[in-house]
Amino acid sequence: MKKLAIIYFSGTGNTKYIAEKMKEAAVKTNTQVDLINIEKDKINTHKYDNIVIGGPVYVERYPEILLKYIENNLSNYNGNCMMYSTQAFNGPTPVFAHAVKRLKNLKFVYYNYVPMPNNFYTFMFKKYNADKKADLVMSSSIQAQIMVLEFLEGKTKSYKTSRSRIFLAEKAYKMTFPLLRKFLMKSLKIDKDKCS
């Protein structure tokens, strides 16, 4: 029986949801699947034939917490890897090119993005109505299952990204993300009665 690890960081739940849908599809192919939440779980890479890595897109790249986890825990992994991103934008971003450039020792053979409803609204993204959200979640669920099955079958998928777009994305992240995070955190409030 093949063994697959799906490593994910999910700030708001979208990436975790896609990881769970991938697991549902993969176990039907007689694959043993472990979901690895980087905020809670350690990984023994020697146990796995393949690894999937997933995260949200923050200013056109993966969050630093996910990249550091991969660098610290997957440096000696030799199997095939897949990357996916959950994102509000319906189109390729430099997220994969940036990760591949940084994580040179890993063998990425498949990457794809999954459009999901944005659940953190700022000046940048419009809010979907309930029907649009449900449609997007349903199509993303199907896409997640197709992606992991293609990866397990040995198919490859990639996107070309210009060097200038990767460079600009990196500069944009370094310049805007710390300020954006500080700005957004000011307007966040916690209702402790609703927190679980």
C-alpha positions as CSV (number, residue, x, y, z in Angstrom):
1,M,0.0,0.0,0.0
2,K,1.3,3.4,-1.0
3,K,1.6,6.1,1.7
4,L,0.9,9.7,1.1
5,A,1.4,12.7,3.4
6,I,-0.7,15.9,2.8
7,I,1.1,18.7,4.6
8,Y,-0.8,21.9,5.0
9,F,-1.1,25.3,6.6
10,S,-4.6,26.7,6.8
11,G,-5.1,30.1,8.3
12,T,-8.8,30.2,7.8
13,G,-9.8,26.6,7.0
14,N,-9.9,26.6,3.2
15,T,-6.6,24.8,2.7
16,K,-7.5,22.2,5.3
17,Y,-10.9,21.6,3.6
18,I,-9.1,20.9,0.3
19,A,-6.6,18.6,2.1
20,E,-9.5,16.6,3.5
21,K,-11.1,16.3,0.0
22,M,-7.8,15.1,-1.4
23,K,-7.6,12.5,1.4
24,E,-11.1,11.2,0.6
25,A,-10.2,10.6,-3.0
26,A,-6.8,9.1,-2.3
27,V,-7.9,6.5,0.2
28,K,-10.3,5.1,-2.5
29,T,-7.2,4.2,-4.5
30,N,-5.9,2.0,-1.6
31,T,-3.4,4.7,-0.5
32,Q,-2.8,5.3,3.2
33,V,-3.0,9.1,3.8
34,D,-1.9,11.2,6.7
35,L,-2.9,14.8,7.1
36,I,-0.1,16.9,8.6
37,N,-1.1,20.2,10.1
38,I,2.2,22.1,10.3
39,E,1.0,24.0,13.4
40,K,0.5,20.7,15.4
41,D,2.2,17.8,13.7
42,K,5.7,16.6,13.0
43,I,6.5,14.4,10.0
44,N,8.7,11.4,9.4
45,T,9.3,11.8,5.7
46,H,10.8,8.3,5.3
47,K,7.3,6.8,5.8
48,Y,5.9,8.3,2.6
49,D,6.1,7.5,-1.1
50,N,4.7,10.9,-2.1
51,I,4.1,14.2,-0.4
52,V,1.5,16.9,-1.1
53,I,2.1,20.5,0.2
54,G,-0.7,23.0,0.5
55,G,-1.2,26.5,1.7
56,P,-2.9,29.8,1.0
57,V,-1.5,32.6,-1.1
58,Y,-0.3,35.7,0.8
59,V,0.8,38.5,-1.6
60,E,1.5,35.9,-4.3
61,R,3.5,33.5,-2.3
62,Y,3.1,30.8,0.4
63,P,3.2,32.1,4.1
64,E,6.6,32.1,5.6
65,I,5.5,29.6,8.3
66,L,4.8,27.0,5.7
67,L,8.1,27.5,3.8
68,K,10.1,27.3,7.0
69,Y,8.4,24.1,8.0
70,I,9.2,22.5,4.6
71,E,12.8,23.7,4.8
72,N,13.2,22.3,8.3
73,N,11.4,19.0,7.8
74,L,11.7,17.9,4.2
75,S,15.3,18.7,3.3
76,N,16.2,15.0,2.8
77,Y,13.0,13.8,1.1
78,N,13.6,12.1,-2.3
79,G,10.1,11.2,-3.4
80,N,7.7,13.1,-5.8
81,C,6.0,16.2,-4.4
82,M,2.9,18.1,-5.3
83,M,2.0,21.7,-4.4
84,Y,-1.4,23.3,-4.3
85,S,-2.6,26.7,-3.2
86,T,-6.0,28.0,-2.1
87,Q,-6.6,31.5,-3.3
88,A,-9.3,34.1,-4.0
89,F,-7.8,34.9,-7.4
90,N,-8.8,32.5,-10.2
91,G,-5.6,32.2,-12.1
92,P,-1.9,31.3,-11.7
93,T,0.3,33.3,-9.4
94,P,4.1,33.2,-8.7
95,V,3.4,31.1,-5.6
96,F,4.8,27.9,-7.1
97,A,7.7,29.4,-8.9
98,H,8.8,31.2,-5.7
99,A,8.5,28.0,-3.7
100,V,10.4,25.9,-6.2
101,K,13.2,28.5,-6.4
102,R,13.5,28.4,-2.6
103,L,13.0,24.6,-2.0
104,K,15.5,23.5,-4.6
105,N,16.2,20.1,-3.1
106,L,12.6,18.8,-3.5
107,K,11.2,17.1,-6.6
108,F,8.0,18.9,-7.5
109,V,6.2,17.3,-10.4
110,Y,2.7,18.6,-10.0
111,Y,1.3,21.9,-8.9
112,N,-2.1,23.6,-9.2
113,Y,-4.2,26.3,-7.7
114,V,-7.7,26.0,-6.2
115,P,-10.0,29.0,-6.2
116,M,-11.9,29.3,-3.0
117,P,-14.3,31.8,-1.5
118,N,-12.3,34.5,0.3
119,N,-13.2,34.5,4.0
120,F,-11.1,37.4,5.0
121,Y,-12.4,40.6,3.3
122,T,-10.3,43.7,2.8
123,F,-10.3,46.4,0.2
124,M,-9.0,43.9,-2.4
125,F,-11.7,41.2,-2.6
126,K,-15.4,41.3,-3.1
127,K,-17.7,39.3,-0.9
128,Y,-19.6,36.4,-2.6
129,N,-23.3,35.7,-1.9
130,A,-24.2,32.3,-0.4
131,D,-25.0,30.6,-3.7
132,K,-21.7,31.7,-5.4
133,K,-19.8,30.5,-2.3
134,A,-21.5,27.1,-2.4
135,D,-20.9,26.7,-6.2
136,L,-17.2,27.6,-5.7
137,V,-16.7,25.2,-2.8
138,M,-18.4,22.4,-4.8
139,S,-16.2,22.9,-7.9
140,S,-13.1,23.2,-5.7
141,S,-14.0,19.9,-4.0
142,I,-14.1,18.1,-7.3
143,Q,-10.9,19.8,-8.5
144,A,-9.1,18.8,-5.4
145,Q,-10.0,15.1,-5.9
146,I,-9.0,15.2,-9.6
147,M,-5.6,16.8,-8.8
148,V,-4.6,14.3,-6.2
149,L,-5.6,11.4,-8.4
150,E,-3.6,12.7,-11.3
151,F,-0.6,13.2,-9.0
152,L,-0.9,9.6,-7.7
153,E,-1.2,8.3,-11.3
154,G,2.1,9.9,-12.1
155,K,0.8,12.9,-14.2
156,T,2.7,16.2,-14.1
157,K,1.4,19.7,-14.2
158,S,3.2,23.1,-14.0
159,Y,2.9,26.8,-14.9
160,K,5.4,29.1,-16.5
161,T,6.1,32.3,-14.6
162,S,8.3,35.0,-15.8
163,R,11.4,35.9,-13.7
164,S,10.2,39.5,-13.5
165,R,6.9,38.4,-12.0
166,I,8.6,36.3,-9.4
167,F,11.0,39.2,-8.6
168,L,8.1,41.7,-8.3
169,A,6.1,39.3,-6.1
170,E,9.0,38.8,-3.7
171,K,9.5,42.6,-3.5
172,A,5.7,43.2,-3.0
173,Y,5.6,40.6,-0.2
174,K,8.6,42.1,1.6
175,M,7.3,45.6,1.2
176,T,3.6,45.2,1.8
177,F,2.9,42.1,3.9
178,P,4.2,43.4,7.2
179,L,2.4,46.7,6.8
180,L,-0.7,45.0,5.5
181,R,-0.8,42.6,8.4
182,K,-0.4,45.4,11.0
183,F,-3.1,47.4,9.3
184,L,-5.5,44.4,9.2
185,M,-4.8,43.4,12.7
186,K,-6.0,46.8,14.0
187,S,-9.5,46.2,12.7
188,L,-9.8,42.6,13.9
189,K,-11.9,42.0,17.0
190,I,-12.3,38.7,18.9
191,D,-15.7,37.7,20.3
192,K,-14.5,35.3,23.0
193,D,-18.1,34.1,23.5
194,K,-18.2,32.7,20.0
195,C,-14.6,31.3,20.0
196,S,-14.3,27.5,20.4
